[in-house]
Amino acid sequence: MGEAGSAHRPRTHQAARGLKALTLAALTLAVLAAALVFTVLNTSRIGTARVGLGAVLSAAVLLYAASGRLIASRRPDNAIGWLLGSIGLAVATSMFAEQYALYGVATAPGAVPAAKAVGCLAPVGAFATVLLLFLIVLLFPDGRLPSPRCRPATPPIRTRRASCPATAGTATCSR
């Protein structure tokens, strides 16, 4: 009886971590859907090249979200999955902020609140994407730093773990 109870505990814990990964992917898809709605509404203002770029970025967001969810749900202690999912969310947020601002400033001025303020988030999302890609290079392949000498280069990792309740406790700092 004791063995059956202990067998269920890891599955429940694993299911909770899988739920966190699913939540991150679902949030990414929701932000991407909103960005695509605003892209369609802004079609008269943007050219076909920008719509094509939006399609390529949407495919990238879907790939990052799917691979992040897959890795994070199967290996929750590996930071690579969480970083991939976060990259998808950062790109989707950047797309949404850009299209929302364009809609509120040019397509239908005043139709949405705080269009200029939300537009300021677009470069932040792009910067976050570059930073997260840099961290993936540092942490690849097992989600840990290759040596203690790399620790001064990674304060954003510690900050992200402390500030994001969805991923708190999913990655280990020490070996």
C-alpha positions in Angstrom: 0.0 0.0 0.0 2.9 2.4 0.8 4.4 1.7 -2.6 1.2 2.5 -4.5 1.0 5.8 -2.7 4.5 6.7 -3.5 4.0 5.8 -7.1 1.2 8.3 -7.4 3.0 11.1 -5.9 5.6 11.6 -8.7 2.9 11.3 -11.3 0.9 14.0 -9.6 4.0 16.2 -9.4 4.8 15.5 -13.0 1.3 16.3 -14.0 1.5 19.6 -12.2 4.7 20.5 -14.1 3.1 19.4 -17.4 0.2 21.7 -16.6 2.5 24.6 -16.2 4.1 23.8 -19.5 0.7 23.6 -21.1 -0.4 26.9 -19.5 2.7 28.6 -21.0 1.9 27.2 -24.4 -1.8 28.2 -24.1 -0.9 31.7 -23.1 1.5 31.9 -26.1 -1.2 30.8 -28.4 -3.7 33.2 -27.0 -1.3 36.2 -27.5 -0.5 34.9 -31.0 -4.2 34.7 -31.9 -4.8 38.3 -30.7 -1.8 39.4 -32.7 -3.1 37.7 -35.8 -6.5 39.3 -35.4 -4.9 42.8 -35.3 -2.7 41.8 -38.3 -5.9 41.1 -40.3 -7.4 44.4 -39.1 -4.3 46.2 -40.2 -4.0 44.6 -43.6 -5.0 47.9 -45.3 -2.0 49.7 -43.6 0.7 47.0 -44.0 1.9 45.5 -47.3 1.8 41.9 -48.3 5.5 41.6 -47.3 4.6 42.4 -43.7 1.7 39.9 -43.7 4.2 37.3 -45.0 6.6 38.2 -42.2 3.8 37.8 -39.8 3.0 34.3 -41.2 6.7 33.3 -40.8 6.9 34.7 -37.3 3.6 32.9 -36.4 5.1 29.6 -37.6 8.2 30.3 -35.5 6.0 31.0 -32.4 4.1 27.8 -32.9 7.4 25.8 -33.2 8.9 27.4 -30.1 5.7 26.9 -28.1 5.3 23.3 -29.1 8.9 22.3 -28.6 9.1 24.2 -25.3 5.9 22.5 -24.1 7.2 19.1 -25.1 10.6 19.5 -23.4 9.2 21.3 -20.3 6.5 18.7 -19.7 8.9 15.7 -20.1 12.0 17.2 -18.5 10.7 20.0 -16.2 14.2 20.4 -14.6 15.7 21.2 -18.0 15.7 25.0 -18.5 15.9 24.6 -22.3 12.2 23.8 -22.6 11.1 26.7 -20.4 13.4 29.0 -22.4 12.0 27.8 -25.7 8.4 28.4 -24.5 9.4 31.8 -23.2 10.9 32.7 -26.6 7.6 31.8 -28.3 5.7 34.0 -25.8 8.2 36.9 -26.3 7.9 36.8 -30.1 4.1 36.6 -29.8 4.0 39.5 -27.4 6.2 41.6 -29.7 3.9 40.9 -32.6 0.8 41.7 -30.6 2.2 44.9 -29.3 3.3 46.1 -32.7 -0.1 45.3 -34.4 -2.1 46.7 -31.4 -0.2 50.0 -31.6 -0.6 50.2 -35.4 -4.3 49.6 -35.1 -4.8 52.2 -32.3 -2.6 54.8 -33.9 -3.1 54.5 -37.7 -5.8 52.1 -38.7 -8.5 53.2 -36.2 -7.1 56.0 -34.1 -8.5 56.0 -30.6 -10.3 52.7 -31.0 -8.2 50.9 -28.4 -6.8 52.3 -25.1 -3.1 53.0 -24.5 -2.0 52.1 -28.1 1.3 54.0 -27.8 2.1 52.5 -24.4 1.5 49.0 -25.6 3.5 49.7 -28.7 6.5 50.3 -26.5 6.4 46.6 -25.5 7.3 45.5 -29.0 11.1 46.2 -28.8 11.1 44.8 -25.2 9.8 41.5 -26.6 12.4 41.5 -29.3 15.2 42.2 -26.8 13.8 39.4 -24.5 13.9 37.0 -27.5 17.6 37.8 -28.2 18.4 37.5 -24.5 16.6 34.1 -24.2 18.4 32.8 -27.3 21.7 33.8 -25.7 20.7 31.8 -22.6 19.8 28.8 -24.6 23.3 28.8 -26.1 24.8 29.0 -22.6 22.6 26.2 -21.2 22.5 23.8 -24.1 22.2 20.7 -24.0 21.2 19.8 -20.4 19.9 23.1 -19.1 22.8 23.7 -16.8 25.8 25.9 -17.1 28.9 24.1 -18.4 31.1 25.3 -15.4 30.9 27.6 -12.4 32.9 30.2 -14.3 29.8 31.0 -16.4 27.7 32.1 -13.4 28.6 35.8 -13.6 27.2 35.9 -17.1 23.8 34.6 -16.1 22.1 36.9 -13.6 19.0 37.0 -15.8 18.5 33.2 -15.2 18.3 33.7 -11.5 16.1 36.7 -11.8 13.7 34.9 -14.2 13.4 32.0 -11.8 12.7 34.2 -8.9 10.2 36.4 -10.7 8.2 33.9 -12.7 5.8 31.8 -10.4 5.0 29.4 -13.3 8.6 28.2 -13.5 9.7 28.6 -9.9 11.4 25.5 -8.6 11.5 23.8 -12.0 15.1 24.2 -12.7 18.0 23.6 -10.3 20.8 26.1 -9.7 23.4 23.7 -8.4 24.7 20.4 -9.7 
